[in-house]
């Protein structure tokens, strides 16, 4: 089940309620989901969490909600659907492909990292997520926001 939480508003308009960037965080580990959620909320992001790739896709396929997601951050190793599988589904969808996807993993496997980057991931981050990683995530969120400025971009 996807859950959502908001943080304080930001001066920039991001195309979602409250004027803050909206991140979808996907991880099968409740502890890791909460850690990522708290780190992102403390960085002025609205965060929705999902415990699996299929739940994330279910959330994203609701048109009104997908148009408001500025970034997806997903664990690589999850049962049923890996983060790579989720990445491929997002990039294959004309409605979702513009959303930047960042993969995270506790395992430093170069072939896995390259596969994800070649598959369209913006970045591959080793767990645990650090405040410096969140600063880099802002760059991906900002890039999407600038690309959509002045255009009809997924409802923005």
VEXDREN-2710 file (C-alpha; in Angstrom, 1 decimal):
% VEXDREN-2710
k/r/px/py/pz
1/UNK/0.0/0.0/0.0
2/UNK/1.3/3.4/-0.9
3/UNK/1.3/6.1/1.9
4/UNK/2.0/9.8/1.6
5/UNK/3.4/12.5/3.9
6/UNK/4.0/16.2/3.3
7/UNK/6.6/18.6/4.5
8/UNK/6.8/22.4/4.6
9/UNK/6.2/24.2/1.3
10/UNK/9.0/25.5/-0.9
11/UNK/9.2/28.7/-2.9
12/UNK/9.4/26.9/-6.2
13/UNK/6.3/25.6/-8.0
14/UNK/6.7/21.9/-8.8
15/UNK/3.2/21.2/-10.2
16/UNK/1.9/19.4/-7.1
17/UNK/-0.2/20.5/-4.1
18/UNK/1.9/22.5/-1.6
19/UNK/4.6/23.5/-4.1
20/UNK/7.1/20.9/-3.0
21/UNK/8.8/18.2/-5.0
22/UNK/7.0/14.8/-4.8
23/UNK/9.2/11.7/-4.5
24/UNK/7.9/8.1/-4.7
25/UNK/10.2/5.9/-2.5
26/UNK/10.0/2.2/-3.1
27/UNK/11.6/-0.4/-0.8
28/UNK/10.4/-3.8/0.6
29/UNK/12.1/-3.0/3.9
30/UNK/9.9/-0.9/6.2
31/UNK/13.0/0.3/8.1
32/UNK/14.7/1.5/4.8
33/UNK/11.4/3.0/3.5
34/UNK/11.0/5.0/6.7
35/UNK/14.7/6.1/6.7
36/UNK/14.5/7.3/3.1
37/UNK/11.1/9.0/3.8
38/UNK/12.4/10.9/6.8
39/UNK/15.6/12.0/5.1
40/UNK/13.6/13.3/2.1
41/UNK/10.9/15.0/4.2
42/UNK/13.7/16.8/6.1
43/UNK/14.9/18.1/2.8
44/UNK/11.5/19.6/2.0
45/UNK/10.1/16.8/-0.2
46/UNK/6.6/15.3/-0.2
47/UNK/7.1/11.6/0.0
48/UNK/4.9/8.7/-1.0
49/UNK/6.1/5.2/-0.1
50/UNK/5.4/1.8/-1.7
51/UNK/6.6/-1.6/-0.5
52/UNK/6.9/-3.1/-3.9
53/UNK/7.3/-2.4/-7.6
54/UNK/3.8/-3.5/-8.4
55/UNK/2.4/-1.2/-5.7
56/UNK/4.5/1.7/-7.1
57/UNK/3.2/1.0/-10.6
58/UNK/-0.4/0.9/-9.3
59/UNK/0.1/4.3/-7.7
60/UNK/1.8/5.7/-10.8
61/UNK/-0.9/4.5/-13.1
62/UNK/-3.4/6.7/-11.4
63/UNK/-3.1/9.6/-13.9
64/UNK/-3.6/12.4/-11.5
65/UNK/-1.0/11.1/-9.1
66/UNK/1.6/10.2/-11.7
67/UNK/1.6/13.7/-13.1
68/UNK/2.7/14.9/-9.7
69/UNK/5.6/12.6/-9.0
70/UNK/9.0/14.4/-9.6
71/UNK/11.3/11.5/-8.8
72/UNK/11.2/7.7/-8.1
73/UNK/13.8/6.3/-5.8
74/UNK/13.7/2.5/-5.6
75/UNK/15.6/-0.3/-4.0
76/UNK/17.2/-2.7/-6.5
77/UNK/16.7/-6.0/-4.6
78/UNK/13.0/-6.6/-3.9
79/UNK/10.9/-9.8/-4.1
80/UNK/8.7/-10.2/-7.2
81/UNK/9.9/-7.2/-9.1
82/UNK/13.4/-5.7/-8.8
83/UNK/14.1/-2.0/-9.0
84/UNK/15.5/-2.7/-12.4
85/UNK/12.2/-4.2/-13.5
86/UNK/10.4/-1.2/-12.1
87/UNK/12.8/1.1/-14.0
88/UNK/12.1/-0.7/-17.3
89/UNK/8.3/-0.5/-16.8
90/UNK/8.5/3.2/-16.1
91/UNK/10.8/3.9/-19.1
92/UNK/8.6/1.8/-21.4
93/UNK/5.5/3.9/-20.5
94/UNK/4.8/7.0/-22.5
95/UNK/3.0/8.5/-19.5
96/UNK/5.8/7.8/-17.0
97/UNK/9.1/7.8/-18.9
98/UNK/9.9/11.4/-18.1
99/UNK/10.0/10.7/-14.3
100/UNK/13.7/10.4/-13.2
101/UNK/14.4/7.0/-11.5
102/UNK/17.2/6.5/-9.0
103/UNK/18.2/3.0/-8.0
104/UNK/19.7/2.3/-4.6
105/UNK/21.2/-0.9/-3.2
106/UNK/23.4/-2.1/-0.4
107/UNK/25.4/-4.2/-2.8
108/UNK/28.1/-2.7/-4.9
109/UNK/27.9/-4.9/-8.1
110/UNK/29.4/-3.1/-11.1
111/UNK/27.4/-5.1/-13.7
112/UNK/24.2/-4.3/-11.9
113/UNK/25.0/-0.6/-11.6
114/UNK/25.9/-0.4/-15.3
115/UNK/22.8/-2.3/-16.3
116/UNK/20.6/0.1/-14.4
117/UNK/22.3/3.2/-15.8
118/UNK/22.2/1.9/-19.3
119/UNK/18.5/1.1/-18.7
120/UNK/17.7/4.7/-18.0
121/UNK/18.4/5.2/-14.3
122/UNK/19.6/8.7/-13.5
123/UNK/21.8/7.4/-10.8
124/UNK/22.7/4.3/-8.7
125/UNK/23.2/5.1/-5.0
126/UNK/24.7/2.7/-2.4
127/UNK/22.8/2.4/0.8
128/UNK/22.4/3.8/3.3
129/UNK/21.2/7.0/1.7
130/UNK/23.2/10.0/3.0
131/UNK/22.3/13.7/3.2
132/UNK/24.8/14.3/0.4
133/UNK/22.9/11.9/-1.8
134/UNK/19.7/13.8/-1.2
135/UNK/21.5/17.0/-2.5
136/UNK/22.3/15.1/-5.7
137/UNK/18.7/13.9/-6.0
138/UNK/17.6/17.6/-6.0
139/UNK/19.6/18.0/-9.3
140/UNK/17.4/15.3/-11.0
141/UNK/14.2/16.8/-9.6
142/UNK/15.3/20.3/-10.8
143/UNK/16.2/19.0/-14.2
144/UNK/12.7/17.6/-14.7
145/UNK/11.1/20.7/-13.5
146/UNK/13.2/22.9/-15.9
147/UNK/12.5/20.6/-18.8
148/UNK/8.8/20.9/-18.1
149/UNK/8.8/24.7/-17.6
150/UNK/6.6/26.3/-20.2
151/UNK/5.5/23.0/-21.6
152/UNK/2.6/20.7/-20.9
153/UNK/4.6/18.0/-19.2
154/UNK/2.6/15.3/-17.5
155/UNK/0.2/17.9/-16.2
156/UNK/2.7/20.3/-14.8
END
